[in-house]
Each structure stands twice: as C-alpha cells, then as structure tokens.
C-alpha cells in the first residue's frame, strides 16, 4: 500500500518557503514546504529532525490563495515522520 492510499486527507501541492525551529528556541532554519493537508504537511530540511519533537513553522510570504484554510501563517507541530 502506498503512502497516498493511507492518507486520510487530500494533499494540496505547492512550493512555499518556510522557516522552522524547535519549540522554545530562538533559532530558525530556512526550508521549503511541498504539500499540506488538514492532517499534516511535507517539507524538506538540511538538518535531521527529532521524531516526536515539537517544532514551530512560519510560512514566509504567506498568501491564502496558495492553499486552503489548513495552512497557517505560524503554527507549532509535532514531528511524526522523518
């Protein structure tokens, strides 16, 4: 079974610059988000993330036109897959 058939929510594809950092730390890193849905998002990093950790995501140049209501300008998320 592929990852796509396991998904509970439809993914919206887009390439959006983001910044991310571990919760309660001032350091953020540049990255790019490639898709998102009500249940999560996919982005690539140059640094390994710790599974089950909380990270802050900030979307650069946020435009509601790029996505549906599921994508926020800033949010805290749990790393569920690396």
LOVO-19674 format. One record per residue (C-alpha): residue in one letter; residue number from 1; x, y, z. Coordinates in pm, 1 decimal. Layout:
N
residuo,num,xx,yy,zz
a,NUM,X,Y,Z $
...
! end
This chain:
82
residuo,num,xx,yy,zz
x,1,0.0,0.0,0.0 $
x,2,142.2,340.8,-93.3 $
x,3,152.1,645.4,132.7 $
x,4,-108.0,812.3,-86.2 $
x,5,-368.4,539.5,-27.7 $
x,6,-312.5,561.5,350.9 $
x,7,-378.4,936.8,371.7 $
x,8,-694.0,1048.1,549.2 $
x,9,-690.1,1394.2,386.9 $
x,10,-617.6,1517.3,34.2 $
x,11,-281.3,1688.5,-5.7 $
x,12,-251.5,2029.2,-174.4 $
x,13,72.1,2058.5,-372.8 $
x,14,267.9,2383.6,-361.8 $
x,15,623.3,2505.0,-312.1 $
x,16,628.8,2756.9,-31.2 $
x,17,933.7,2889.9,156.0 $
x,18,906.7,2829.8,530.7 $
x,19,1120.4,2868.8,841.3 $
x,20,1124.4,2613.2,1121.9 $
x,21,1280.2,2578.7,1464.4 $
x,22,1245.3,2369.9,1777.1 $
x,23,990.6,2492.0,2028.3 $
x,24,1131.0,2729.2,2294.5 $
x,25,1443.7,2810.9,2094.1 $
x,26,1515.5,3132.9,1902.2 $
x,27,1699.5,2964.3,1611.8 $
x,28,1509.1,2909.0,1285.6 $
x,29,1618.2,2741.2,961.0 $
x,30,1509.2,2801.4,601.8 $
x,31,1322.5,2523.0,426.6 $
x,32,1055.0,2459.5,164.9 $
x,33,710.6,2302.6,208.0 $
x,34,596.1,2090.0,-86.8 $
x,35,245.8,1988.5,17.1 $
x,36,-1.9,2015.1,302.5 $
x,37,-341.2,1893.4,418.3 $
x,38,-566.0,1913.0,719.7 $
x,39,-366.0,1626.3,870.5 $
x,40,-10.7,1743.0,805.7 $
x,41,249.6,1883.2,575.7 $
x,42,559.4,1771.2,386.4 $
x,43,873.0,1980.7,385.4 $
x,44,1242.2,1909.5,334.8 $
x,45,1522.2,2016.8,566.9 $
x,46,1900.7,2026.8,565.5 $
x,47,1900.2,1916.4,930.5 $
x,48,1765.6,1593.7,1081.6 $
x,49,1454.1,1642.8,1293.5 $
x,50,1386.9,1454.1,1616.3 $
x,51,1084.2,1225.4,1595.1 $
x,52,800.8,1325.9,1833.8 $
x,53,954.6,1669.6,1895.8 $
x,54,758.6,1993.8,1866.3 $
x,55,873.3,2248.6,1612.6 $
x,56,749.4,2592.3,1512.3 $
x,57,672.5,2656.6,1146.6 $
x,58,649.6,3004.3,996.5 $
x,59,535.1,3041.8,636.4 $
x,60,723.7,3311.2,450.5 $
x,61,527.9,3548.1,225.4 $
x,62,202.5,3387.2,335.6 $
x,63,-74.5,3403.9,78.0 $
x,64,-413.7,3243.5,149.6 $
x,65,-454.6,3198.6,-227.3 $
x,66,-181.6,2931.7,-227.1 $
x,67,-374.4,2691.3,-11.1 $
x,68,-689.1,2610.3,177.5 $
x,69,-766.5,2702.8,538.2 $
x,70,-545.4,2421.8,669.7 $
x,71,-219.5,2609.8,613.3 $
x,72,-146.1,2866.2,883.5 $
x,73,91.2,3161.1,884.8 $
x,74,256.2,3027.7,1202.7 $
x,75,197.6,2706.5,1394.8 $
x,76,353.4,2455.4,1632.0 $
x,77,354.2,2096.3,1509.0 $
x,78,471.5,1753.0,1619.5 $
x,79,727.2,1568.1,1405.8 $
x,80,553.1,1241.9,1315.9 $
x,81,763.4,1113.5,1028.0 $
x,82,1130.5,1167.9,934.9 $
! end
